[in-house]
Each structure stands twice: as structure tokens, then as C-alpha cells.
Amino acid sequence: MENSSKEDYKIQSFDLETQKLLKTALKDPGSVDLEKVSSVIVDQSLKDQIFSREAGRICHTIVQAEAKQSNGNVFRRNLLNRLQLEFKAREETRKRSTQEWVCLVSFICNIFDYLKVNNMPMVALVPPVYDCLFRLAQSDSLKNEEEVDCLVLQLHRIGDQLEKMNTPLMDELFNLLRDGFLLQEDLSSMGRLLLLEILEFRAGGWTLSDTAQKYYYSEVTD
Amino acid sequence: MSEQQSYSYENDCKSDENRNKGASRWSQCRKRGADGSLRKAEEDQRCSRRPESFTTPESDGPVSRVKNWGDAVEAEEMRSDVRRDMHRYRRRILAVDVPQRDRKLSSGSSDSRDSQNSKDSTAKGDIETDEAVLVRRQKQINYGKNTLAYDRYIKEVPKLMREQGVHPKTPNKFKKYSRRSWDQQIKLWRVKLHAWDPPAGDLQQIEEIDLGEIMDFELDVECSADPESQCPSANAAALSLAEDSFRGTPKKMMKMEDAEMS
């Protein structure tokens, strides 16, 4: 039981003391410094690629636990405000380290995916998420496989939700992706493949046809 | 609230091209424009003109006045809670076939309409639907409910045992009231709740009072008969009233921060 909950939240990369802090936050949020907890989570998300893609889940649980226990949202507020600071500094982060930049994007998108308001996505996060994706669709990013990989991952996970929240923006984004695919000469062949797949994915209503699935993914299992 | 945002500068580029070259929509996909020049040059230009943000920020609604994501999401949540409450309330009103339990009508009305009439008038849409008003009212209600007095009250007196006039009743935010009338109801409700304040031995330090809870009152509301209040300004009036409410009442952590001062 203990092990499976650790795995669920992917917190193995934290040191033991911090793991303890997080586990306590999950059960009894009122007893810990929630600002510290949110800070620790954001810090780790920027360093650890695996965690950045899954951190939304643990955040969601802590938010629920706090709301249930005391009707508070200290954790959520601190998390979002810290995230906003990181978002504002994204261009510098990208210059400094592509790894950190893609971790940041994964984390923001994961938060968007998991932290809902009355079961609806957070409207306030829609423009920042789109901003990140548009940045990844710029030509200097498209030539980095790491960034293309991040972009298509996010679109797979939250593309349909984002499209519902703002369809014209999604159309614009895909115009850029089409352009990039067709015209940009310095894309790697993997980059091109990733773009083609995501173009087909969206065209199919955010799902791949069986034949397309076979085409793109059968070699992975072989 | 508009969700339409446009990423405009890319469009400008392309629409200009279309206009100039005139041809089919495929012309913008060609490597060369109609004049033979490579599109690559265009792209470099675009790169250097990259805006800081690709999405036009929303310019309407309360979100624009908010500085940070924490506040924005809290505001979103309040609005969405209030909308959900409104749907539930409407369903409840329309579904009720028996006379409403609540015989006492709004303080503003003096005639005794029968419950059927009252139900009809609310069904016809005579309920408060202005989101801004509902959110403000809900905030005021939240301040009252986030108190130990309220907690003790609801534990002590089950809803069914409540007697009209004796037991405090949360004002109904969906009924139509004037601003003054509503504010007065809230004030009276909170004063009544004081009867359930914990005994004086539980008094905690003044520092724990969350002065962020400034109640949203109209400017000309009189101060309560509180010897501490010497307040000319509305701000101070609201503050002293808030303090009056706090007197002898240790507070739980407040969920809401600043109320809107209109």
C-alpha cells in the first residue's frame, strides 16, 4: 500500500525527508507548511523530467485534502503564484537550459490537466499554456527534437481540452505546425515525424486511426 | 466573458501575402513567393518580431484587475460556485410543489403574498442573477460561515429545529434586495450569530484577527453601537464592524482574502 502510493505520485526522486513531508501533506495538510510544500514541488518539477509530467496528480490530491479539511486553498494559491513567476521567467529559463524549459512546460500543462475548478479547466491558465505551446512552435524550437517532443506530448494529453477552451488559438497553433513541417529545412527527421503524427492526431479528432497507429507505433513494440 | 484571443501578427504576415500575390491559398505554402524570392527571408523577419506573449490578454471582466494566478483562480471558482448554486436554486424552486417552508419574505416586502405567488415570481425570473452581485453576497456569507460561532451554532441547532426570529438564518442571496437591505440583513445575521461565540476563556490574540476581511458595505451604512468605533470613513466603518464581529470570536483561517470595496 505504502509502495503503490509512492509510485502513483512518482516522488521517489525526492530525498527521504521531503518524501515524508509530502506524504504528511497528503493526509493532513493543515499540519504542514503548505507554502514550503508547493515550493518543493515546483523546484523538483523543474529538475526532474518524469516528475514534471506527473506532479499534477499529487498537487490535485493536496488541494482536495486541504479543501476538505479546512476549506482552505493556501496550497493552490502558493503553487499557482510560484508557477506564474516561473512562467514569467520562461525565456531566460529556455536560454539557460532546454531541459528546465521543457520541464516547466510539462509541469504547467500537467497542472492544467489535473487542477480543475468545479470540474472545469482553469480559465486563467489557458493563455499561459497556449503561450508555451506557441513558443515551442517557433522555428528555433522546432529544430530541437527535445522541444518538439515536449510540444507533441502536451498536445496529446491536453490538446482537446485546450481546443474546447479556445478553438481559434488552436487553429493558429496548428497553422504554425503545418508551416514548420512543410517549410522548415532544419528539422530532424524525428522532428518531422512527430509533427506529422500530431497533425494527423488532431485531424482525427484527437485520436489516431488504426492504420495511423500502426504506422507510427508498431515499430516501437517490435 | 470573451475567450476569443487572437495571435495576430502571424495572420498579418499571411494576409498581406495573399493580398499581394493574389493566387490560391496554397501560395502561402510555397517556398517561393510569386516574385520568386524564397520565403526563408520572411521567416527570419518573423523571428525577430516575436512578441513576448502570443496570446492577447483578456481585457474584460474581473480577471483583468487581478494580478496573480492564485487570485484569478479563486475568483473563477467563486463565479463557478455561484453559477452552480443558481442552477440548483432554480431547480429547487421549480420542483417544489408544497408551500415553501420559508413564510417570512424579504424584509423589503410588507404584503403577505402566499407561497404559491412567491414561487411563481421566482420561477418567472425574479431572482438575482447578476454574477457580480451574487459573488459579492457569497463572500459576505462566507465571512459569516467561516466563524467558530457559526460552527457551534449549526452543531447545536439542527436546521429543522430552527425557530423563526430566534435562530439566525443565512440571508438568501438569490432574492432581490436593494444593496442597503442586503447589507443590513447580513449585519443583523452576524450580530445574531454572536450568541454562539465560544466562552471568553477561548479568546486568542488580536494578531490573529485577519484584517483582510473588510466587509463590503455601502458608504452610508451607520456604524453599529460599538463604543470603539469613531469612524468617519466607510473603510474604518467596515473595519470597526468587522472588529466588532471578531470581538471574543477566535477565527478559523479565512478562505477569502480581500473583499471588493466598491
Interface residues (C-beta under 8 A of the other chain):
Chain A: S70 N71 G72 N73 V74 R76 R77 N78 L80 N81 L83 Q84 V117 N118 M120 M122 V123 A124 L125 V126 P127 P128 Y130 D131 F134 R135 Q138 S139 D140 M165 N166 P168 L169 E172 L173 N175 L176 D179 L182 L183 Q184 E185
Chain B: M1 E3 Q4 Q5 S6 Y7 E10 N11 C29 K31 R39 K40 E43 C47 R50 S53 F54 T55 P57 E58 V63 N68 W69 G70 D71 A72 V73 E74 E76 E77 S80 D81 R84 N146 K252 M253 K255
